[in-house]
Amino acid sequence: MVFNKLGYPIVLALALTACANSGTAAPKSASDDPPPGKGKGFDHDPFPSTYRAYPGVPTAIIHATVYDGEGGRINDGTVVLSDGKVAAIGAADLAIPQGATVIDGTGKWVTPGVIDVHSHLGDYPSPQVKALSDGNEATAPVTAQVWAEHSVWPQDPGFSRALANGGVTTLQILPGSANLFGGRSVTLKNVYARTVQGMKFPGAPYGLKMACGENPKRVYGGKNREPSTRMGNVAVDRQTWMKAVEYKRKWDKYESKGGEPPARDVAMDTLMGVLDGEILVHNHCYRADEMAIVLDMAREFGYKVTAFHHAVEAYKIADLLRDRGTCAVVWADWYGFKMESYDGIPENLAILQKAGACAMIHSDDQNGIQRLNQEVAKALASGRRAGIGISDEQAWTWLAINPARALGIADRTGSLKPGKMGDVVLWNGNPLSVYTRPEKVWIDGAMLYDADNPRLRPVSDFELGQPGEGDVK
Amino acid sequence: MKRLLLAAAALIAAPIYAETIAITGGTVAIGDGSQPIRGGTVVVANGRIVAAGAGVAVPAGARVIDASGKWVSPGIVAGVSTLGLMEGYGMDEVNDTAASKSPFSAAIDVSTAINPDGQRIATERSSGITRAFVFPAAANTMFAGQGAVIDLGADGDPLTRARAFQYVELGEDGAGPGGGSRPAAYVLLKTALAAAANPASADFAHRDALITRQDAEALGPVVRGTMPLLVHVERASDIRSVLALKARWPALRLVLVGATEGWMVARDIAAAGVPVIAAALVDLPEKFETMAATQSNVGRMARAGVTVAISNADISEGPYESYLTQYAGNLVALTRVPGAQGLDWGAAMASITSKPAAAIGMDGEIGSLRPGRRGDVVIWDGDPLELASAPTAIFVDGVAQPMTSRQTRLRDRYLDPVEKNLPKAYER
């Protein structure tokens, strides 16, 4: 009782102080507080990133084919990294800084690091034992209160394979899709750390994982609970958004006018973040008709769906997605593994691109994340066979700038523009060929994988001392 | 006798008549491990390969197909598949792979339920897959039942060989249905094989009998060595335990499926003469029993002299036979990664054609363009293992196959997603 009565306001007041940076004197009472200002009523970043870039050396890769990640291509190109950033990108005549390490990229390709916008590494790690199965809080259909980062096991061996075989430098870890509101996602740099905070992409916005379709209705219908139907899914969604709108109204009033702070609710904090545009919605959804319903629901409550994930029927509504500015996050060719994926076709990505919709690849899989470049190559080839002309360098946007945009980090990574993070892959050939693998990977300018150097091959704690430790994987 | 007749009928189920075809000018991959041959010719007559390679004459009256600038290969053989047995995951109503409420296990015979008309067969065929080994899944014991070899031809007769093999889960996936632990599954396996070897000695009437007389009878050909026993194991120690079965039942025709830690015991596998249908690229300790997983597993086993095929075993990326060419290409990619062990191109191609066939003793029948094999031929618009390549023509038993599927129909309907004068439902 004492704790409830006294502890809560004191903690809150401390948070307010820290956030508003408004001096050291404790207020006499809550009602005397000045209004904290929009978004400053409580700490929005209680688990801040502690990621720091590792040291690198000024590096110039020369004579390589360069895809800049935004659709540009330079043959016989030069990419210069320094101070952890992309310093310059240009043709063969680009000046190379004094003292830079020069790497001959003849016959090789340079691209921005691969970004996977949909991964469960860490929250469904290897080994897949029950004790480590932390991706779905499948105890209620609305669990907006959970945060994926609190499930991420930083020792998942999968991070190393995504780096070494896939050239993945940034990835979003999402809660699973058992629930309508699965919880918050987290965006990570693909750099091992002792803590998840040490992997968090500094300043990346949070995401909210939502799900429509078969999974929520199966999980809760199976427990004889709502929702057991698609209409039940939407009903619970709307009821929840109505509560979130009310929560936001109270907090907006408090933050603009002061007075007694409303009671906090962890789930509602996240949903308010969505309504404020601070948290991006990543909505697992397969069928075209369901995506259209979700788009109207978003309009009803005043939020934006940043991206539909899986979206195997996105091609059927490519025009609608384009008009509403919602991205489609898809596989190259998965189909028929459940009823709602029955109509998947390998031309999905290409049809979306042709229609001018925002589209990108994703893995949702600890093996697929090792081959996203190959998935793009297949989707591209399927599109071309259907008569859709897309260049290789345009297709590379599907795993570079487009996922960076969907994650709200396109100003910092996702392409080789000078000033962006030095997240770069040197491939030992054409990365749209099956015969090609990453040769070197830099993250924030630090070389963290080198096929030619066994010491630059990360081994997680879990694999240390086990059979196969340090083996090529 | 009846069983023998049925088996014989299954073996000659190919169409009696198919036209004579000569595919000329292409880069020909025989599928037997040899390197591709530029400007080769493939001749197919009466549903069988007559000849393939350089300097092959075009028979008089043959229909000549110009494959200049293209590649020609045997049809891809899917070594671990559920084609024809299930339309998709997450749809119990159309999934006949597992039978947890049946009293039977080893006796289950998938050949009685293959549906050649589901969308997956036409879709996967259009990726160049022409044959598949159809696996039941273990449910109430670790014996899954008898698998079949099928073709993916667009006809009503999918069976190449019914009851082509028995499939059993040991290791982690076998421990549960085997009674709760690896040793429990192992003792059940040995008990069942003993009952199969000597049915008169077995007490099938006992209420605790774990397998039925029908199951034991189905295992008869296994202990006699006339039916391969495909065993799914991953861990090195489990592989050793399986190889040890040969000491008591020397006639067993063992085939390992998965074998992710096979590289650790590759010399033992090679010495035992046991082929492997491996998990292609598994490189994560997704289970404790795959702790030493590496993509170099296949290459290392092959270098040790093991007959290695690759398959969809243990993959998490959906049940797509179409991925086999991609996986094989990745094994070639490994030859360019320092410290890794992969396969050269010819061996990689063989790992998805003749090697799976050889693993179950059918490489005289399918899996290559050597004379006498089934006329399963694919013409590709490029290197079959490359991501951008696709078939332009497919023959099964010498018969040209349609190149359409539900997927191509959906594609054509939605290339422009916007409705015109009528709803999309009228566009076809």
Interface residues (C-beta under 8 A of the other chain):
Chain A: S126 P127 Q128 V129 P157 G158 R161 N165 E214 Y315 K316 I317 A318 D319 D333 W334 Y335 G336 F337 K338 M339 S341 Y342 D343 G344 I345 P346 E347 I351 A355 D365 Q366 N367 G368 Q370 R371 Q374 A377 K378 L380 A381 S382 R384 R385 A386 G387 I388 N428 G429 L432 S433 V434 Y435 T436 R437 A451 D452 P454 F462 E463 Q466 P467 G468 D471 V472 K473
Chain B: E87 G88 Y89 G90 M91 Q119 R120 T123 A236 E261 M264 L281 V282 D283 L284 P285 E286 K287 F288 M291 A292 A293 T294 Q295 S296 I315 S316 E317 G318 P319 Y320 S322 Q326 G329 N330 V332 A333 L334 R336 V337 P338 G339 A340 L385 E386 L387 A388 S389 A390 R406 Q407 L410 R411 Y414 L415 P417 V418 K424
